[in-house]
């Protein structure tokens, strides 16, 4: 995903999900959601590369 807007949207959706789960009091689901978002983020967002060569 090279589009920064899409990355920000993915981040915002993840934060909303985390907030809803936290406020609902489901700690076990929060851990699962964090793990799932981390795996999705790793698969979708490209790794940062150095500009120095």
Secondary structure by P-SEA (a helix, b strand, c coil): cccaaaaaaaaaaaaaaaaaaaaaccaaaaaaaaaaaaaaaaacccccccccc
